[in-house]
Amino acid sequence: MSRLIQLWPAAGLRASSGNLELRWITDELMVLLADVAGRGIHHPDLMPFTFPWTRGSNEQVARGLLSYQWSARSTMGPNEVALEMAVLVDGEPIGVQAAGGKDFSVLRTVETGSWMGQEFQGRGLGTKMRALMLHLLFDGLGTRVVTSTAYADNPASNRVSLKTGYEPDGSYEVVRDQTPTELNRYVMTAQRFATQREALGQLLGAPVTLEGTEAVRKQLAG
Ligand SMILES: CC(C)(COP(=O)(O)OP(=O)(O)OC[C@H]1O[C@@H](n2cnc3c(N)ncnc32)[C@H](O)[C@@H]1OP(=O)(O)O)[C@@H](O)C(=O)NCCC(=O)NCCS
């Protein structure tokens, strides 16, 4: 085991199913992901994110990704979790599957968020990477509740939450670009995950392998 993983167990976290893998984001992976993001994540007229980090030139978006990821990677403890996992298909980085929340040691609740390069969208990978993350969060890290939000005008993201078995949990208005915009909320409890496990397994189509979870549980327990 590397010294980094001994000191910072999150660096050794890994989940895989067939050719799909979630892996802690090293600096090397981060640069590749910055270029994926720089090439474009969504149509310029849309804004799927509550913080509009995908506006600007390719360089600005790529640099924004580095800046966010460098700050997020240090947030991994009992008071706050910002787990950012690179998504790889056949070893190629295509996007990020994240989960974060406050007071994890007490609430064990996180919200998932994700993106992938436009070139990889619409092939079922967004659904699979969320299903794999749910295994990591519930089976691997002992999470009790996972939530997700999606703007009403983001059909792919809403659909991924429903397809992976989250329950709709109402909606509310938030400000996006100075306009009231409907944000849908979804929730998945550990009990519900247990009932969805078989369907999620079929969706993934290959057994799930988790690595490094015990040490991360300790890191998050404080
Ligand atoms: C959201 C995202 C991760 C989903 O990943 P994806 O690989 O594109 O999604 P999938 O291929 O797994 O498709 C999931 C479902 O959404 C549907 N879908 C995808 N795009 C759609 C669209 N524009 N309109 C309607 N349905 C759509 C698919 O048909 C599929 O449903 P089905 O199997 O019932 O047909 C990806 O599209 C993305 O990164 N988008 C930009 C960033 C983003 O929106 N992030 C989420 C912020 S909350």
Ligand as a Chemical Component Dictionary entry (heavy atoms), coordinates in Angstrom:
data_LIG
# 
_chem_comp.id                   LIG 
_chem_comp.type                 NON-POLYMER 
_chem_comp.pdbx_formal_charge   0 
_chem_comp.three_letter_code    LIG 
# 
loop_
_chem_comp_atom.comp_id 
_chem_comp_atom.atom_id 
_chem_comp_atom.alt_atom_id 
_chem_comp_atom.type_symbol 
_chem_comp_atom.charge 
_chem_comp_atom.model_Cartn_x 
_chem_comp_atom.model_Cartn_y 
_chem_comp_atom.model_Cartn_z 
_chem_comp_atom.pdbx_ordinal 
LIG C1  C1  C 0 -26.743 13.550 -16.678 1  
LIG C2  C2  C 0 -25.750 12.595 -17.311 2  
LIG C3  C3  C 0 -24.673 12.233 -16.306 3  
LIG C4  C4  C 0 -26.525 11.329 -17.730 4  
LIG O1  O1  O 0 -25.659 10.442 -18.363 5  
LIG P1  P1  P 0 -26.005 9.776  -19.791 6  
LIG O2  O2  O 0 -24.989 8.725  -20.032 7  
LIG O3  O3  O 0 -26.138 10.847 -20.781 8  
LIG O4  O4  O 0 -27.425 9.124  -19.507 9  
LIG P2  P2  P 0 -27.939 7.697  -19.977 10 
LIG O5  O5  O 0 -27.452 7.405  -21.357 11 
LIG O6  O6  O 0 -27.604 6.708  -18.894 12 
LIG O7  O7  O 0 -29.500 7.973  -20.093 13 
LIG C5  C5  C 0 -30.328 7.987  -18.971 14 
LIG C6  C6  C 0 -31.761 8.200  -19.418 15 
LIG O8  O8  O 0 -31.954 9.572  -19.782 16 
LIG C7  C7  C 0 -32.578 9.630  -21.045 17 
LIG N1  N1  N 0 -32.126 10.835 -21.711 18 
LIG C8  C8  C 0 -30.859 11.205 -21.969 19 
LIG N2  N2  N 0 -30.843 12.405 -22.598 20 
LIG C9  C9  C 0 -32.137 12.783 -22.744 21 
LIG C10 C10 C 0 -32.783 13.908 -23.336 22 
LIG N3  N3  N 0 -32.071 14.929 -23.846 23 
LIG N4  N4  N 0 -34.147 13.952 -23.319 24 
LIG C11 C11 C 0 -34.847 12.933 -22.777 25 
LIG N5  N5  N 0 -34.289 11.848 -22.191 26 
LIG C12 C12 C 0 -32.953 11.770 -22.184 27 
LIG C13 C13 C 0 -32.110 8.385  -21.748 28 
LIG O9  O9  O 0 -32.968 8.073  -22.826 29 
LIG C14 C14 C 0 -32.164 7.366  -20.622 30 
LIG O10 O10 O 0 -33.484 6.957  -20.357 31 
LIG P3  P3  P 0 -34.108 5.594  -20.970 32 
LIG O11 O11 O 0 -33.107 4.517  -20.726 33 
LIG O12 O12 O 0 -35.368 5.446  -20.235 34 
LIG O13 O13 O 0 -34.279 5.854  -22.437 35 
LIG C15 C15 C 0 -25.084 13.190 -18.585 36 
LIG O14 O14 O 0 -26.062 13.370 -19.587 37 
LIG C16 C16 C 0 -24.391 14.509 -18.320 38 
LIG O15 O15 O 0 -23.236 14.524 -17.910 39 
LIG N6  N6  N 0 -25.076 15.652 -18.585 40 
LIG C17 C17 C 0 -24.484 16.974 -18.420 41 
LIG C18 C18 C 0 -24.197 17.299 -16.978 42 
LIG C19 C19 C 0 -25.398 17.075 -16.094 43 
LIG O16 O16 O 0 -26.522 17.337 -16.469 44 
LIG N7  N7  N 0 -25.116 16.612 -14.863 45 
LIG C20 C20 C 0 -26.133 16.394 -13.857 46 
LIG C21 C21 C 0 -26.355 17.658 -13.119 47 
LIG S1  S1  S 0 -27.664 17.419 -11.918 48 
# 
loop_
_chem_comp_bond.comp_id 
_chem_comp_bond.atom_id_1 
_chem_comp_bond.atom_id_2 
_chem_comp_bond.value_order 
_chem_comp_bond.pdbx_ordinal 
LIG C1  C2  SING 1  
LIG C2  C3  SING 2  
LIG C2  C4  SING 3  
LIG C2  C15 SING 4  
LIG C4  O1  SING 5  
LIG O1  P1  SING 6  
LIG P1  O2  DOUB 7  
LIG P1  O3  SING 8  
LIG P1  O4  SING 9  
LIG O4  P2  SING 10 
LIG P2  O5  DOUB 11 
LIG P2  O6  SING 12 
LIG P2  O7  SING 13 
LIG O7  C5  SING 14 
LIG C5  C6  SING 15 
LIG C6  O8  SING 16 
LIG C6  C14 SING 17 
LIG O8  C7  SING 18 
LIG C7  N1  SING 19 
LIG C7  C13 SING 20 
LIG N1  C8  SING 21 
LIG N1  C12 SING 22 
LIG C8  N2  DOUB 23 
LIG N2  C9  SING 24 
LIG C9  C10 SING 25 
LIG C9  C12 DOUB 26 
LIG C10 N3  SING 27 
LIG C10 N4  DOUB 28 
LIG N4  C11 SING 29 
LIG C11 N5  DOUB 30 
LIG N5  C12 SING 31 
LIG C13 O9  SING 32 
LIG C13 C14 SING 33 
LIG C14 O10 SING 34 
LIG O10 P3  SING 35 
LIG P3  O11 DOUB 36 
LIG P3  O12 SING 37 
LIG P3  O13 SING 38 
LIG C15 O14 SING 39 
LIG C15 C16 SING 40 
LIG C16 O15 DOUB 41 
LIG C16 N6  SING 42 
LIG N6  C17 SING 43 
LIG C17 C18 SING 44 
LIG C18 C19 SING 45 
LIG C19 O16 DOUB 46 
LIG C19 N7  SING 47 
LIG N7  C20 SING 48 
LIG C20 C21 SING 49 
LIG C21 S1  SING 50 
# 
